[in-house]
């Protein structure tokens, strides 16, 4: 059993496990999730002063409920670039475990419209966390020479903030070259409710899915026997930047997934993976995109839909039919279509594939081009007739045309099958 866990930009991590039964061309079984949630991100120049207070400049990341960040115990977490020698640098992860920041709410007698019009803070001016009183007003003040040196060496950040970071990392302030930090709530998560049935925590989307995916990968591979009959690669992919779009180098829309898969397959193909082998691997693969769903809010029931809208139900069923047909998964398809007639009449037809690796079932599901046959109920009706044996003859099916005179099935795709009873 092998393990492989490359990192992309230190914030996206594909992890996989496989058995020696794996052969080049076999597929991947992937759970893809994202790791981050909306938060406040420190700007490149964090130092700000207002009315004798030291403030920290932040910017919003993602679409968050920013009013929930007020009156909370806040700190910072992220990574810091340290100088370790001449032209030598290293990055360190850190989290300051004590509250060093606060975003106070404006008193009600200074904003009487808050309860009527809602709390709508200006994200550029009202969301700055409070760090401290200015140094000259506290016991932490520096002498004039030290203050001048501090300003010249760290003009973009408060010296006090840098000192907190250096204490946490056990290094000198001047060893800190750069920072990439986020504001975080330090209140710990816990179980709650009368029966401890709730998780009281922020950032459940999508850290809960990330945890479950990793837990599933670990639990399914606890012993070598768990992979004894497995010829696919089990993979978990944790992507960053989903909250602001997935087009970054470590986002889900980047080519990192395919690059990682090609590298992994290359390990077992003497570092050369032909287009045919990799294309076959993709066709044999299966991916679940896991994200947190939102439960019903008992105080805002009117914001939820009691039943799944028909358009969503249609789309979900449509995708299930396509995915199951593409993989020839009878167990799922039997829940949607009557397969007894086809299985009993043509048992070998189920597993037949064309030169592109597509099953006959999938061609039957995806081969309709007219508007009428884009409707799932029309496909299901035709497939049921086919599979139940009603007027079922391959020669007739492959010559059916839509209203535009186009064949519903393309003959070159089906000609590669050795069709029975032809």
N, C-alpha and C positions, 0 to 999 in steps of 0.2 A: 504494500500500500504506500502510495506516495502523497506528498502534500506540496502545494504550490500556492504562494500568496504574494504576488507582486503588488507594489503600491504605485499609484499614479499621482504625482504632485502631493504625496503624503496625505491625501484626503479621500482617495477612492481605492478600494481594496477588493479585487476578486480573490476568493479562496476556493480551492477545489480539493477533492479527494477522489482517488480512483484505484481500481484493483489491477493486477497484472493481466486480467482477462481482457483489458481494453485493447482494441485494434484500431489502427488508423482508419477513419471513416465512421467510427461509432460516434454517437451523439453526446451532447451535454444536457444534463438536467439542472436548470438554473433557477434560483430565486433571486430576483433583482429588487432592491429596496433603495431608499435614499436615507441619508443619515441626519440631515440638518433640519432645523425648524427656524421660523422667523426670530430674529434677535437684533440687538443693537450692537453695531460694530464700531470700534474706535477708528476715528479718522487718522490719516497719516500725520496730521498735526493736532495733537490732543489738547495742548495747553490752552486754557481760556480762563479769564478772570472777569468776574462781575461783582460789583459792590463789595469788594474785599473778600470774595469767595473764590476759591480755586475750583474751576469746573473742568469737565472732560468733554471734548467735542466727540459726538457720535453721529452715525448715520444709520438709517433703517435698512435691514436686510430682509427681503421678502415682504409679504403682506400680513403684517401682524396686528394684533389687538393691542395697540401701543398704550392705551389707557391702563392696561393691567400691569404696566411696569412701574407705575407710581406707587410710592409708599411701600416699597419692597426692600428687603435686605439684599443688596447687590454687590457683586465682586467682578473680577475679570478672569478670563481663562483664554488660552490660545497657545501660541508659540512665539518664542523669542530667538533671535539670531545672536549668537555670542561669538566673540573673537577669542580663539583659543591659542593663537600664536601668530607669527608673521605670515600674513596672507592665508590664514587658516580660520575657517568658520564652521560652526555647528549650530543646528537648531534644537531647541529644547521645548518640550511641552510643559505647561504649568497651569495650575489653578490656584488662586489665592483663596483660602478656605475661610476667611473672615470677611465680614461686611465692611467694605471700604468706600462704597458709593451709595448714594440715595437720590431719588428723584422725588422731591416733596410735592404734594398736591397743594394747589392754591386754596387758602381758607375760604369757607363758604361766604363769609360776609364781604369778601372782595370780589365775588362772582355770584350774584344772586340768580343769574340765568342758568347756572349749571344744571339744576334739576329739571328745568323746563326745556331747555334747548339741547341738553346733552353736553357731555364733556368732549370738546373737540380741540385738543392741544395742537399748537403749531409745532410740527416735527423738527423745525430748524432752531427754534428759540426756546421752546418749553420743555424739551426732552433731554436737556443736558444734565447729566448726573453731577451731584455735588461731591467733591473730594475732600476739601478741608477749608479752614480759614487760610488766608494768605500767610505765608511763613512769618512775616514780621509781626503778626498778631498772635502767635502761639509760642510755646516753649521750644518748638522745633526750628526756630529761625536760625539762619546761617549768618556768619559775619559777612561784611561787604565783599571781601576778597573771595570767599567761598561762593557767595551768590554770583559774582561775576564769572567765576570759573564754571559754575553750573550752567549759567545762561549761554556761555560760549560753547560748551561741550554738548549740551542737550537743549537746543533752542526750541524744539518742537514739542517737548513733553515736560510736565512738571517734574522737578527733581524729586519730590516726595513720592510720586508714582514710580519713578525709576528705582528709588531706594526700596520700596516695597517689593518690587520684582527681583531686585538683586538679593535681598534677604531670603526670598523664597528659593532662589536658584543657587544661593551660597556663592556669589560672585561679586566682583566690583561693578559699580554703576557704569564705569567707562568701558567695561567689557561688553555691554549691551549695544549692539550695532543697530538693530531694528526690531520692531515688534509687530505682531499681527494678533490682536486681542479682541475679544468679544465681551460684552457685558452679560453676566449670567446671574440668575437667582440662586442663592445658596441654601434656601430652605430645602431640607431633604425631602424626598418622596417617601410615602408611607402607605400602608393599607388602612382603610377607614370604612366607616359605615357600621351599622348595628351588628352585622355579621362579618365584618372585614371583607365585604364583597367588592369594594371599590378600590381603585388605585388613585390616590390623591397625588397628582404630579403634573408638572408642565412637560411640554416637549414629547408627549406620548406619540404624536405623529412626527417623525416616523421611527423613533427609537424603539418602540415596542415591536414593530415589524422587524427591525434590524436584529433585536435580541432573539426573537422567535426564529428567524432564519438561521442565525448562527447556532442557536440551541438545537435546532432540527438537524443541522449538518453534523454537529458533534455527537448527538445522541444516536444518529443513524449509522455512525461509523465507530462505535465504541470498541468493537472487536474485529479482528480480521475476518471472522465468519460473516459479519454483516455485509461484506462486499464479495462474498464467495461466488455468487451468481450474477454479479453486476458487471456489465461491460460498458456502461456509460460513465461519464465523468460527472460527479456531483459538485455543483458550484454554487457559491453565494457571492453576489456582487453588491457592494455597498457604494452607492454613488453620492457625490457631493454636488452642491449648487442647483439642486432641483427646484428650490424655492424661488430662484431668480432666473430660471431657464436652464436647459441641460446642454447648451452648446459649448461649454467650457471644456478645457482639455481633460478634466476629471468628471465631466457631467455624463448623464446617461445618453445624451445625443451624440457624444464624441465616439470616435472609432476604437476606444480603448477596449471595449468588450471583445470585438473581433480580433484586435491585436493580441489580447491575452489568450484567446482561444487558439489563434494560429500558432502562438509561441508554445502553448501547451501541447498541441498536436505535433508540432515540430520536434518536441523532445522525444517522441516515439516514432519519428519518421526520418531519423538521421539528419535533423535540422532542415529538411526540404519537404515542403508541403505543396503539392500540385493543386491547381485550381479545382480539378475534379475531386480530389480527396477532401479538400476543405468544404467544397459545395455539398458533398455528400454528408459531411459532418453537420453542417447547418441544417440540412433537411431532416436529419435524424434527431435533432435537438428539440427541447421543450423548455419554455421559459414562463415563469409565473412572475408577474409584476405585482409585488405585495405593497399595499399601503393601508393606512388606518382608515377604517370607516367611521362615521360619526353616528353615535347613538341618539336616540330621541331625547331632547331636552324637555323635562317635564314642565318647565315654566314657559316654554316657547313652542308648544305643540303646533301652533298654527304655522310655524316656520318649516315644519316637516311635511313630507308627503306620506299619507297613510299607506298607500299602495305604490308599487313600482310603476311609473308611467309606462304606457304601452310602447313608446319609442325605445325606452331603455330595455324593457323586457325583450323586445324584438331583437335589439342589437346583441344583448347577452346570449340569447338563444342562438342567434345566427353565428356568433363566434364559437360557441360550443360545438355546433354542428360541423363547422369548417375544421376546427382543430381535431375533433374526434375522427372525422372522415379522412383527414390528411394522415393521421397516424394509424388508421384502421382500428380504432378502439371500439370494439363491439359493445362493451359493457355500458359505455356512455350513450352510444347510438341507439341501443335497444330501449333506452328510456324515452327516446324521441321518435323513433320509427320502428315499425314492425319488421324485424329482420329474419324471422323464422323461415319464410318462404325462400328468400335468397340463399340463406345459409344451407338449407336442406337441398336446394336445387343446384346451387353452384358453390360448393364449399371452397373450391380453390380460387374463386374469383376475388375473395376478400383480400388475400395477401398479394395479389398481382400488382406490379408496379410498372410504369412505363420507363423510358430511358432517362427521364428527368427525376425519377424517384417518387412520382406521385401515384397514389393508389387510384384504382378505378372508382372507388366510392367518393374520393375527393373530387375527381373530375366530374362526377355526377352532380355533386353539390355546387361546385364553382363554375361549371361550364355554361350556365344559362346567361345569355347576354341581353335579352329584351327586358323592358321595364317590368312586364308582368312577372317574369321569372326572377326578377330581383326581389320580389316579395317572398318572404320565407314560407308563407302558407302555400303559395303555388309550387314552390320546390318540394315541400313536404308532401303535397297532394300527388305530384308526379312520382316522387320517389316511393311513396306508399303503393302506388299502382304498379311500379316496376318491381318492388320487392315482394309484393303479395302475389305476383305471377299474373296479374291482369294485363293482357296484351303485351306481355314482356317478350320482346325479341330484339336482340342487339342491333340487327340491321335496321330496324325501324327507328330505334332510339337515336342512333348516330346520324340519321338523315333528317331529323326533325329541325325545322327552320322557324325562326321568329318572324315578326311582322315585316322586318326589313329584308327578309330573304337570307339572313345569315344562319349558318348552322349553329345550333345550340352547343354541339360538341364538335371539336376540330378533329378530323379524321387522322392527321399525322400523330396526334397525341394518343389516340386509341388504337392505332394500327400496330403499335408495339406490343399490345397484349395478345396473348394466345387465348382467344375467347372460346369457351366451350359451346357446343351445340350450335356452331355457326354454319 
